[in-house]
Amino acid sequence: MKTIVRLTTCLLFIAVSLMSGAQTEEFYQSKIQKFKSLNNAGVGLIIGSVPVSILGIVLMTNADKRFDSEEDDLEGGIGDFFDYSGQTIIGFILVDLACTALIGGTTMVIIGGIKMKKYRAELEHLKLGTYITPKHAGFTLTYRF
């Protein structure tokens, strides 16, 4: 009876270790894929921000600036100001959006790269397996530094 219980317990441990090893590997692979897509989205944002910023700068430089000096707003004679056209405002908004996309994309690339490296290292360093010989049976857990 004791041998049946021991054999059943050993088989149960082997089955659990094999399933947990597969789940651990699947978990790390899914994390690597998730952070790889985050990294790729960040690269896309960085690349996309360049033409948007160039378009915004071109719109701002080619806009008509109307100089208005009809009345003084403040008491020091500082009434001369530029009245910006809609093209300048759109250019400013595009440059602002491009800067935001550049900062966000850079952050995504940094986080994605660090996390991918971390989970790849964990996947390579953690090994779980079974050890079955005629005299001994068990499972092994190996972690390399």
C-alpha contacts under 8 A as a table, 3 or more apart, distances in Angstrom:
res1	aa1	res2	aa2	distance
1	M	4	I	5.19
1	M	5	V	6.39
2	K	5	V	5.15
2	K	6	R	6.09
3	T	6	R	4.99
3	T	7	L	5.87
4	I	7	L	5.07
4	I	8	T	5.96
5	V	8	T	5.09
5	V	9	T	6.00
6	R	9	T	5.05
6	R	10	C	6.00
7	L	10	C	5.05
7	L	11	L	6.08
8	T	11	L	5.13
8	T	12	L	6.02
9	T	12	L	4.98
9	T	13	F	6.17
10	C	13	F	5.13
10	C	14	I	6.18
10	C	137	A	7.41
10	C	138	G	6.93
11	L	14	I	5.01
11	L	15	A	6.07
12	L	15	A	5.13
12	L	16	V	6.09
13	F	16	V	5.08
13	F	17	S	5.97
13	F	138	G	7.69
13	F	139	F	7.67
14	I	17	S	5.12
14	I	18	L	6.15
14	I	130	T	6.52
14	I	138	G	6.71
14	I	139	F	6.33
15	A	18	L	5.21
15	A	19	M	6.18
16	V	19	M	5.13
16	V	20	S	5.95
17	S	20	S	5.14
17	S	21	G	5.96
17	S	128	L	7.09
17	S	129	G	7.02
17	S	130	T	7.51
17	S	139	F	6.87
18	L	21	G	5.15
18	L	22	A	6.32
18	L	128	L	7.57
18	L	129	G	6.70
18	L	130	T	7.45
19	M	22	A	5.20
19	M	23	Q	6.13
20	S	23	Q	4.90
20	S	24	T	5.88
21	G	24	T	5.08
21	G	25	E	6.19
21	G	127	K	7.69
21	G	128	L	5.57
21	G	129	G	7.34
22	A	25	E	5.17
22	A	26	E	6.09
23	Q	26	E	5.00
23	Q	27	F	5.92
24	T	27	F	4.99
24	T	28	Y	6.23
25	E	28	Y	5.21
25	E	29	Q	6.07
25	E	123	L	6.65
26	E	29	Q	5.01
26	E	30	S	6.04
27	F	30	S	5.22
27	F	31	K	6.26
28	Y	31	K	5.06
28	Y	32	I	6.11
28	Y	119	Y	5.94
28	Y	120	R	7.45
28	Y	122	E	7.70
28	Y	123	L	6.25
29	Q	32	I	5.06
29	Q	33	Q	6.19
29	Q	123	L	8.00
30	S	33	Q	5.08
30	S	34	K	6.09
31	K	34	K	5.01
31	K	35	F	6.22
31	K	116	M	7.59
31	K	119	Y	6.98
32	I	35	F	5.37
32	I	36	K	6.01
32	I	115	K	7.63
32	I	116	M	5.19
32	I	119	Y	6.18
32	I	120	R	6.93
33	Q	36	K	5.00
33	Q	37	S	6.28
34	K	37	S	5.36
34	K	38	L	6.39
35	F	38	L	4.78
35	F	39	N	6.06
35	F	111	I	7.97
35	F	112	G	4.74
35	F	113	G	7.34
35	F	115	K	6.50
35	F	116	M	5.80
36	K	39	N	4.99
36	K	40	N	6.19
36	K	112	G	6.22
36	K	113	G	7.52
36	K	116	M	6.64
37	S	40	N	4.98
37	S	41	A	6.09
37	S	112	G	7.98
38	L	41	A	5.15
38	L	42	G	6.26
38	L	108	M	6.19
38	L	109	V	7.10
38	L	112	G	5.60
39	N	42	G	5.12
39	N	43	V	6.37
39	N	108	M	5.86
39	N	109	V	4.54
39	N	110	I	7.59
39	N	111	I	7.58
39	N	112	G	4.68
39	N	113	G	6.42
40	N	43	V	5.08
40	N	44	G	6.24
40	N	109	V	7.38
41	A	44	G	4.98
41	A	45	L	6.26
41	A	105	G	7.25
41	A	108	M	7.46
41	A	109	V	7.95
42	G	45	L	5.07
42	G	46	I	6.24
42	G	104	G	7.15
42	G	105	G	3.86
42	G	106	T	6.23
42	G	107	T	7.40
42	G	108	M	4.88
42	G	109	V	5.07
43	V	46	I	5.09
43	V	47	I	6.15
43	V	105	G	6.17
43	V	106	T	7.57
43	V	109	V	6.51
44	G	47	I	5.18
44	G	48	G	5.91
44	G	105	G	7.41
45	L	48	G	5.02
45	L	49	S	5.99
45	L	101	A	5.67
45	L	102	L	6.37
45	L	104	G	7.53
45	L	105	G	5.01
46	I	49	S	5.28
46	I	50	V	6.94
46	I	101	A	6.58
46	I	102	L	4.94
46	I	105	G	5.26
46	I	106	T	6.81
47	I	50	V	5.77
47	I	51	P	7.85
48	G	51	P	6.23
48	G	52	V	6.76
48	G	98	A	7.92
48	G	101	A	7.96
49	S	52	V	5.21
49	S	53	S	6.05
49	S	97	L	7.85
49	S	98	A	4.51
49	S	99	C	7.04
49	S	101	A	5.88
49	S	102	L	5.82
50	V	53	S	5.32
50	V	54	I	6.26
50	V	98	A	6.99
51	P	54	I	4.97
51	P	55	L	6.02
52	V	55	L	5.09
52	V	56	G	6.19
52	V	94	L	6.16
52	V	95	V	6.82
52	V	97	L	7.98
52	V	98	A	5.81
53	S	56	G	5.01
53	S	57	I	6.15
53	S	94	L	6.18
53	S	95	V	4.63
53	S	96	D	7.93
53	S	97	L	7.95
53	S	98	A	5.25
53	S	99	C	7.47
54	I	57	I	5.15
54	I	58	V	6.14
54	I	95	V	7.74
55	L	58	V	5.12
55	L	59	L	6.14
55	L	91	G	7.13
55	L	94	L	7.40
55	L	95	V	7.97
56	G	59	L	5.10
56	G	60	M	6.20
56	G	90	I	7.16
56	G	91	G	3.81
56	G	92	F	6.15
56	G	93	I	7.41
56	G	94	L	4.95
56	G	95	V	5.11
57	I	60	M	5.12
57	I	61	T	6.15
57	I	91	G	6.10
57	I	92	F	7.58
57	I	95	V	6.80
58	V	61	T	5.23
58	V	62	N	6.07
58	V	91	G	7.42
59	L	62	N	5.35
59	L	63	A	6.00
59	L	87	Q	6.06
59	L	88	T	6.17
59	L	90	I	7.48
59	L	91	G	5.00
60	M	63	A	5.35
60	M	87	Q	6.65
60	M	88	T	4.50
60	M	89	I	7.59
60	M	90	I	7.95
60	M	91	G	5.09
60	M	92	F	6.83
61	T	88	T	7.76
63	A	85	S	6.76
63	A	87	Q	5.70
63	A	88	T	5.62
64	D	84	Y	7.57
64	D	85	S	6.42
64	D	88	T	8.00
65	K	82	F	6.52
65	K	83	D	6.53
65	K	84	Y	5.80
65	K	85	S	6.68
66	R	82	F	6.01
66	R	83	D	5.53
66	R	84	Y	6.86
66	R	85	S	7.83
67	F	80	D	7.42
67	F	81	F	6.45
67	F	82	F	5.13
67	F	83	D	6.50
68	D	80	D	6.04
68	D	81	F	6.00
68	D	82	F	6.37
68	D	83	D	6.90
69	S	72	D	7.53
69	S	79	G	6.17
69	S	80	D	4.69
69	S	81	F	6.91
70	E	79	G	7.60
70	E	80	D	7.79
71	E	79	G	5.79
71	E	80	D	7.80
72	D	75	E	7.10
72	D	76	G	7.92
72	D	77	G	5.51
72	D	78	I	5.99
72	D	79	G	3.80
72	D	80	D	7.22
73	D	77	G	7.52
73	D	78	I	6.66
73	D	79	G	4.96
74	L	77	G	6.31
74	L	78	I	5.93
74	L	79	G	6.55
75	E	78	I	7.29
84	Y	88	T	6.08
84	Y	89	I	7.07
85	S	88	T	5.43
85	S	89	I	6.65
86	G	89	I	5.08
86	G	90	I	6.16
87	Q	90	I	5.14
87	Q	91	G	6.14
88	T	91	G	5.01
88	T	92	F	6.13
89	I	92	F	5.03
89	I	93	I	6.21
90	I	93	I	5.07
90	I	94	L	6.18
91	G	94	L	5.08
91	G	95	V	6.21
92	F	95	V	5.18
92	F	96	D	6.12
93	I	96	D	5.01
93	I	97	L	6.13
94	L	97	L	5.09
94	L	98	A	6.07
95	V	98	A	5.00
95	V	99	C	6.17
96	D	99	C	5.21
96	D	100	T	6.27
97	L	100	T	5.05
97	L	101	A	6.12
98	A	101	A	5.04
98	A	102	L	6.03
99	C	102	L	5.00
99	C	103	I	6.19
100	T	103	I	5.25
100	T	104	G	6.08
101	A	104	G	5.06
101	A	105	G	5.79
102	L	105	G	5.13
102	L	106	T	6.05
103	I	106	T	5.21
103	I	107	T	6.24
104	G	107	T	5.13
104	G	108	M	6.18
105	G	108	M	5.02
105	G	109	V	6.14
106	T	109	V	5.15
106	T	110	I	6.21
107	T	110	I	5.21
107	T	111	I	6.16
108	M	111	I	5.25
108	M	112	G	5.82
109	V	112	G	5.16
109	V	113	G	5.93
110	I	113	G	5.30
110	I	114	I	6.21
111	I	114	I	5.30
111	I	115	K	6.11
112	G	115	K	5.31
112	G	116	M	5.96
113	G	116	M	5.20
113	G	117	K	6.15
114	I	117	K	5.25
114	I	118	K	6.21
115	K	118	K	4.94
115	K	119	Y	6.21
116	M	119	Y	5.35
116	M	120	R	6.04
117	K	120	R	5.20
117	K	121	A	6.15
118	K	121	A	5.26
118	K	122	E	6.29
119	Y	122	E	4.92
119	Y	123	L	6.04
120	R	123	L	5.05
120	R	124	E	6.23
121	A	124	E	5.13
121	A	125	H	6.04
122	E	125	H	5.16
122	E	126	L	5.95
123	L	126	L	5.75
123	L	127	K	7.89
124	E	127	K	7.51
125	H	142	T	7.65
125	H	143	Y	5.33
125	H	144	R	4.92
125	H	145	F	7.05
126	L	141	L	7.48
126	L	142	T	5.90
126	L	143	Y	4.73
126	L	144	R	6.85
127	K	140	T	7.94
127	K	141	L	5.86
127	K	142	T	5.02
127	K	143	Y	6.37
128	L	139	F	7.40
128	L	140	T	5.70
128	L	141	L	4.64
128	L	142	T	6.35
129	G	139	F	5.59
129	G	140	T	5.17
129	G	141	L	6.60
130	T	137	A	7.72
130	T	138	G	5.87
130	T	139	F	3.99
130	T	140	T	5.75
131	Y	136	H	7.54
131	Y	137	A	5.53
131	Y	138	G	5.05
131	Y	139	F	5.18
131	Y	140	T	6.58
132	I	136	H	6.02
132	I	137	A	4.35
132	I	138	G	6.31
133	T	136	H	5.14
133	T	137	A	6.04
134	P	137	A	7.73
